[in-house]
Each structure stands twice: as C-alpha cells, then as structure tokens.
C-alpha cells in the first residue's frame, strides 16, 4: 500500500527556502512513507497525551471521578499543501467520554476519532469497559475495548502518472470497515503518580477493498505530581509516553508547572520530531489546553509547525450513601 500510495499521491509543493532536488525528493519519500505507515496505521501522536489517557488506554475509563468529556483538534505541519492548494498534511480530531459505573465495579468509555492525511481518511469508534479495585494506596484497573474503523481513499483527488493508469480510471472512492480490539492496565495513586500499559489494534485486522491494515501498537505511560517545597501554590508534573509498533519506538517526555491548580505551562520533547510548548487553564470545571510543536526536521521550512487545541470538562458525580430502612412491627 505504501508504494502504490506514493506513486499516486500528488507531489506537495515546497515553498520557502531553496532546496536542491535531491534533498527535496528524499524529504518527500520520507514524508509519504512515514505518513502512511506511521499515522495511517497507528494512533496519532498528540502533544497533550498526559490529559488524554482514554485515547491510549481503555483501563482509564471511570478514573476521573465523574463524567469526563474531552475534545481535541490537531493540525500537523500547518500550511503544508500540494500543487493544487489541497491540504495534504495530517489532521486529527477526537472526542472521548467516560464515566464511573458503581454497579459494574468500574467505568465505561468511548471515543470517536478521525485521522486525515492527503486523500485518505480514517474514522474510528471505540467502546470499552474497565474494572476497578483498590490496591494499596491507589486504584488498579483493567480495561477491554472494541473498535470499528472505516478507512477511505478518495481516488477522485488523485492524478495519474500516465493516462492509462488502471487504478485511477474509476473516480469513485474505496473504503473498508475494520473491527479490532484493545486491552489496557492502569494504576493510579491520587495526587501522587500513575502508570499505564496498553495495547491497541491487537488483531491487526486488514481491509479487503483498500488493503488497509492496522498495526498492533503498545503504549507505556506514566506521570508524577510533585508539590514544590516552601511553595505550596506550585506543582511540577513530569510525564512520559512510549509507543512501540513491533518495528520502531517513539517516545515523548514533558514537564508542566501548575499554579494554584488553575494555570499551567511547560515544555515537551518528542524524540527526533519536535519540541513543544504547552499552556492551559481551568475555568469553572473546564480545562482548556494549547500546544505548539516546533519541528526538528527540514519540514519546518515548508510549514508553520503543528497546533493542538483541547477542551475538557468533568461533571462530578456525588454518590450518596444508601439509606438503611428498618421495619417496625407496629406497621406490619
């Protein structure tokens, strides 16, 4: 699929500083190969991963203490276009919802997401359940998730290399509906630390029409909360995430500084990819987060970096203790 897509994909227009032909071709090849194999088959990389454990780990469902709703929009390599002005850079959008369910001894969660790159679009719906139990000073949970993904190629947007290209004679789009599973474990000590381990797209399902195949991916996440001595209004929250798809590793580390649990700012580093600036605030239960990635590759000469906007709200659930009733023989 990678070779076919690279052949058919229209070469993006490189604007900006002069670049010799050899470097330009190499850059475009790497872009296409990474875009299809990396973004198309794996869950998208996001800078605000520390606030979006539901995206990577179904065991997180119900750990927010209420009905948690999170939306995120990411524009990768903002401003990168092809010769016709079409946006071909990756775009990611998702919405997650999870809540604790007392009678189920855990929580439920779901996610709707859409990844788009060039003329390929992948829409996914995932539903999961997590079982929770107390373990030492914290809470341990195990979660299972089922997912349905629809991958779609819009061949009407492609331009054939030759007039008799058989693959592009028809202008209709091709799509596949794919089923897969995810599994995860999560342990959290409130106001101290958390660690999670999960696997997504475990079945590595493959579509019949597009030959689109999911790649099994593993995630290891962790974070720590440190109250700065003699400065109770400030907190330092380092975190990290490691991804492995069976062939390559990718990891990110970050450090956020919170003030009065209302404002935060910090930096992040994604290995050989980007340095990021993060900022956010809490307003009446709403968390607003922003992130800007400064690329470390030559791609920054032809784009304006990557942007993320995140919005989260948690509707707290206060569970009242069950009232005990007593029977009085005088009213039997």
C-alpha positions as CSV (number, residue, x, y, z in Angstrom):
1,X,0.0,0.0,0.0
2,X,2.8,2.4,0.8
3,X,4.4,2.1,-2.7
4,X,1.1,2.5,-4.5
5,X,0.1,5.5,-2.5
6,X,3.4,7.2,-3.1
7,X,3.1,6.6,-6.8
8,X,-0.4,8.1,-7.0
9,X,0.0,10.9,-4.4
10,X,0.5,14.3,-6.0
11,X,3.8,15.8,-5.0
12,X,3.3,18.6,-2.5
13,X,4.5,22.0,-3.4
14,X,7.6,23.1,-1.5
15,X,7.6,26.8,-0.8
16,X,10.1,28.7,1.2
17,X,13.9,28.5,1.2
18,X,15.7,27.0,-1.8
19,X,16.2,23.2,-1.6
20,X,18.2,21.2,-4.1
21,X,16.3,18.5,-6.0
22,X,18.0,15.5,-4.3
23,X,17.1,16.7,-0.8
24,X,13.6,17.5,-1.9
25,X,12.9,14.1,-3.3
26,X,14.4,12.4,-0.3
27,X,12.3,14.5,2.0
28,X,9.1,13.7,0.2
29,X,9.8,10.0,0.2
30,X,10.3,10.0,3.9
31,X,7.1,12.1,4.3
32,X,5.0,9.7,2.4
33,X,6.4,6.5,4.0
34,X,6.0,7.9,7.5
35,X,2.6,9.4,6.8
36,X,1.0,6.2,5.6
37,X,2.8,3.7,7.7
38,X,3.0,5.8,10.9
39,X,0.0,8.0,11.0
40,X,-2.3,5.8,8.8
41,X,-1.8,2.6,10.8
42,X,-1.1,3.8,14.3
43,X,-2.9,6.0,16.7
44,X,-1.9,9.6,16.0
45,X,0.8,11.2,18.1
46,X,-0.6,14.1,20.3
47,X,1.3,16.5,22.5
48,X,-1.4,16.7,25.2
49,X,-1.2,12.9,25.9
50,X,-1.0,13.4,29.7
51,X,-4.6,14.7,29.7
52,X,-5.9,12.1,27.2
53,X,-5.2,8.6,28.7
54,X,-8.6,7.4,27.3
55,X,-7.1,7.7,23.8
56,X,-4.4,5.1,24.6
57,X,-5.7,3.0,27.4
58,X,-9.2,1.7,27.9
59,X,-8.4,0.9,31.6
60,X,-8.6,4.7,32.3
61,X,-12.4,4.7,31.9
62,X,-14.1,6.0,35.1
63,X,-11.0,7.2,36.9
64,X,-11.8,10.9,36.5
65,X,-14.4,10.8,39.3
66,X,-17.2,11.9,37.1
67,X,-18.5,12.1,33.5
68,X,-15.4,13.3,31.7
69,X,-15.7,14.7,28.2
70,X,-12.6,15.7,26.1
71,X,-12.3,17.1,22.6
72,X,-9.1,17.7,20.7
73,X,-8.1,19.1,17.3
74,X,-4.6,18.7,15.9
75,X,-3.2,20.3,12.8
76,X,0.1,18.6,11.8
77,X,2.5,20.7,9.7
78,X,0.1,23.6,9.4
79,X,0.2,25.2,6.0
80,X,1.6,22.3,4.0
81,X,-0.2,22.0,0.7
82,X,0.2,20.3,-2.7
83,X,0.4,22.0,-6.1
84,X,-3.3,22.5,-6.4
85,X,-3.6,24.0,-2.9
86,X,-5.1,20.9,-1.3
87,X,-4.3,20.4,2.4
88,X,-2.3,17.1,2.5
89,X,-0.9,17.4,6.0
90,X,-2.2,15.1,8.8
91,X,-5.3,16.3,10.7
92,X,-6.6,14.6,13.9
93,X,-9.9,15.2,15.7
94,X,-11.4,13.1,18.5
95,X,-13.9,13.2,21.3
96,X,-13.8,10.9,24.4
97,X,-16.4,10.3,27.1
98,X,-16.0,8.1,30.2
99,X,-17.8,7.7,33.5
100,X,-17.7,5.5,36.6
101,X,-20.5,3.0,36.9
102,X,-20.8,1.8,40.5
103,X,-22.9,-1.3,39.8
104,X,-20.4,-2.5,37.3
105,X,-17.5,-2.0,39.8
106,X,-15.7,0.1,37.2
107,X,-16.3,2.5,34.4
108,X,-17.3,2.7,30.7
109,X,-15.8,4.9,28.0
110,X,-15.9,5.6,24.3
111,X,-14.1,7.6,21.6
112,X,-14.9,8.9,18.2
113,X,-11.9,10.0,16.2
114,X,-10.9,11.0,12.7
115,X,-7.5,11.0,11.1
116,X,-7.0,12.5,7.7
117,X,-3.8,12.7,5.6
118,X,-3.9,13.7,2.0
119,X,-6.9,12.0,0.4
120,X,-7.1,9.2,2.9
121,X,-9.4,9.4,5.9
122,X,-9.9,7.1,8.8
123,X,-12.9,7.3,11.1
124,X,-13.0,5.2,14.3
125,X,-15.5,4.4,17.0
126,X,-14.3,2.6,20.2
127,X,-16.2,1.4,23.2
128,X,-14.8,-0.1,26.4
129,X,-15.2,-1.2,30.0
130,X,-12.7,-1.0,32.8
131,X,-12.9,-3.0,36.1
132,X,-11.5,-1.1,39.1
133,X,-10.3,-2.3,42.5
134,X,-8.3,-0.8,45.4
135,X,-4.7,-1.9,45.5
136,X,-2.5,-0.5,48.3
137,X,-2.8,3.3,48.4
138,X,-4.2,3.5,44.9
139,X,-6.6,2.1,42.4
140,X,-5.8,-0.6,39.8
141,X,-8.0,-1.0,36.7
142,X,-8.0,-3.4,33.7
143,X,-9.9,-2.5,30.6
144,X,-11.1,-4.0,27.3
145,X,-12.1,-2.1,24.2
146,X,-13.7,-3.0,20.9
147,X,-13.2,-0.7,17.9
148,X,-14.6,-0.1,14.5
149,X,-12.6,1.8,11.9
150,X,-13.6,3.0,8.5
151,X,-10.7,3.7,6.1
152,X,-11.5,5.6,2.9
153,X,-9.4,6.5,-0.1
154,X,-10.8,9.3,-2.4
155,X,-9.4,8.4,-5.8
156,X,-11.1,11.3,-7.5
157,X,-8.5,13.6,-6.0
158,X,-5.5,11.7,-7.4
159,X,-3.7,12.5,-10.6
160,X,-2.4,9.6,-12.6
161,X,1.2,9.4,-13.6
162,X,0.2,8.1,-17.0
163,X,-3.1,8.4,-18.9
164,X,-3.7,4.6,-18.9
165,X,-3.1,4.1,-15.2
166,X,-5.7,1.3,-14.5
167,X,-6.1,2.1,-10.8
168,X,-7.3,5.6,-11.5
169,X,-9.7,5.0,-14.4
170,X,-12.5,5.0,-11.9
171,X,-13.1,8.1,-9.8
172,X,-15.0,6.5,-7.0
173,X,-13.7,6.1,-3.5
174,X,-12.9,2.8,-1.8
175,X,-13.5,2.1,1.9
176,X,-13.3,-0.7,4.5
177,X,-15.0,-1.3,7.8
178,X,-12.5,-2.9,10.2
179,X,-13.0,-4.5,13.6
180,X,-10.3,-4.7,16.3
181,X,-9.6,-4.9,20.0
182,X,-7.6,-3.1,22.7
183,X,-6.5,-4.0,26.2
184,X,-5.0,-2.0,29.0
185,X,-4.0,-1.8,32.6
186,X,-3.7,1.3,34.8
187,X,-2.6,2.1,38.3
188,X,-3.0,5.5,40.0
189,X,-2.3,6.9,43.4
190,X,-4.4,10.1,43.6
191,X,-2.3,13.3,43.7
192,X,0.9,11.3,43.5
193,X,1.6,9.2,40.4
194,X,0.1,7.0,37.7
195,X,1.4,4.3,35.3
196,X,-0.4,2.6,32.4
197,X,0.3,-0.2,30.0
198,X,-1.9,-0.9,27.0
199,X,-2.1,-2.5,23.5
200,X,-4.2,-1.2,20.6
201,X,-5.3,-2.8,17.3
202,X,-4.3,-6.2,18.7
203,X,-5.9,-8.3,16.0
204,X,-4.1,-6.3,13.2
205,X,-7.2,-6.5,11.1
206,X,-7.0,-5.9,7.4
207,X,-9.5,-4.4,4.9
208,X,-10.5,-6.2,1.8
209,X,-11.1,-3.3,-0.6
210,X,-8.3,-0.9,0.4
211,X,-5.7,-3.4,1.7
212,X,-5.6,-1.1,4.7
213,X,-4.1,-3.0,7.7
214,X,-4.0,-1.9,11.3
215,X,-0.7,-2.1,13.1
216,X,-0.5,-3.5,16.6
217,X,0.8,-0.8,18.9
218,X,1.8,-0.8,22.6
219,X,1.9,2.1,25.0
220,X,3.6,2.7,28.3
221,X,2.6,5.9,30.1
222,X,3.5,7.5,33.4
223,X,3.3,10.7,35.3
224,X,4.2,12.1,38.7
225,X,2.9,15.1,40.8
226,X,5.4,16.9,43.0
227,X,4.4,19.7,45.3
228,X,7.4,22.1,45.4
229,X,8.6,22.6,49.0
230,X,8.0,26.0,50.5
231,X,5.9,27.0,47.5
232,X,2.5,25.2,48.0
233,X,0.9,27.1,45.2
234,X,3.2,25.4,42.6
235,X,3.3,21.8,41.4
236,X,5.6,20.1,39.0
237,X,4.1,17.4,36.9
238,X,6.6,15.4,34.7
239,X,5.1,12.7,32.4
240,X,6.2,10.4,29.5
241,X,4.8,8.1,26.9
242,X,6.5,5.3,24.9
243,X,5.0,3.8,21.8
244,X,6.1,0.6,20.1
245,X,4.6,-1.0,16.9
246,X,6.8,-4.0,16.7
247,X,9.3,-2.3,14.5
248,X,10.1,1.2,15.9
249,X,10.0,3.1,19.2
250,X,8.6,6.6,19.7
251,X,8.6,8.4,23.0
252,X,7.8,11.8,24.4
253,X,8.6,13.5,27.7
254,X,7.1,16.6,29.2
255,X,7.2,18.8,32.3
256,X,4.3,21.0,33.4
257,X,4.3,23.6,36.1
258,X,0.9,24.3,37.7
259,X,-0.1,27.4,39.7
260,X,-2.9,27.2,42.2
261,X,-4.4,24.3,40.2
262,X,-5.7,26.9,37.7
263,X,-2.9,27.7,35.3
264,X,-0.1,25.6,33.8
265,X,2.7,25.9,31.3
266,X,5.5,23.7,30.2
267,X,7.7,22.1,27.6
268,X,7.7,18.7,25.9
269,X,10.1,16.8,23.6
270,X,9.2,14.1,21.1
271,X,12.2,12.1,20.0
272,X,13.7,13.3,16.7
273,X,10.4,15.0,15.9
274,X,9.6,18.2,17.8
275,X,10.0,20.4,20.8
276,X,6.6,21.6,22.1
277,X,5.3,24.5,24.2
278,X,2.2,23.8,26.3
279,X,-0.2,26.1,28.2
280,X,-3.6,25.9,29.7
281,X,-6.0,26.9,32.5
282,X,-9.0,25.7,34.5
283,X,-12.2,27.8,34.3
284,X,-15.2,26.6,36.3
285,X,-14.5,22.9,35.7
286,X,-13.4,23.4,32.1
287,X,-9.8,22.7,31.2
288,X,-8.5,24.5,28.1
289,X,-5.2,23.3,26.7
290,X,-3.0,24.6,23.9
291,X,0.2,23.1,22.3
292,X,2.5,24.2,19.6
293,X,5.1,21.9,18.1
294,X,8.3,23.2,16.7
295,X,9.6,20.6,14.3
296,X,13.2,19.4,14.4
297,X,13.3,18.3,10.7
298,X,13.6,20.3,7.5
299,X,9.8,20.1,7.2
300,X,9.7,23.3,9.3
301,X,11.0,25.1,6.2
302,X,7.7,24.4,4.5
303,X,5.1,24.5,7.2
304,X,4.2,26.6,10.3
305,X,4.6,23.9,12.9
306,X,1.8,21.8,14.5
307,X,-1.0,23.1,16.7
308,X,-3.3,21.4,19.2
309,X,-6.4,22.7,20.9
310,X,-8.0,20.7,23.7
311,X,-11.2,21.2,25.8
312,X,-12.1,19.0,28.8
313,X,-15.0,19.1,31.3
314,X,-15.7,16.7,34.2
315,X,-19.2,16.6,35.6
316,X,-18.6,15.4,39.2
317,X,-20.8,12.5,40.4
318,X,-21.6,12.6,44.1
319,X,-22.9,9.3,45.2
320,X,-25.0,9.4,48.4
321,X,-24.7,6.6,50.8
322,X,-27.6,4.2,50.7
323,X,-30.1,4.9,53.5
324,X,-30.9,2.0,55.7
325,X,-34.5,1.2,56.4
326,X,-35.8,-0.6,59.4
327,X,-39.1,-2.4,59.7
328,X,-41.2,-1.7,62.8
329,X,-43.6,-4.4,63.9
330,X,-46.2,-1.7,64.7
331,X,-46.6,-1.0,60.9
332,X,-46.5,-4.6,59.6
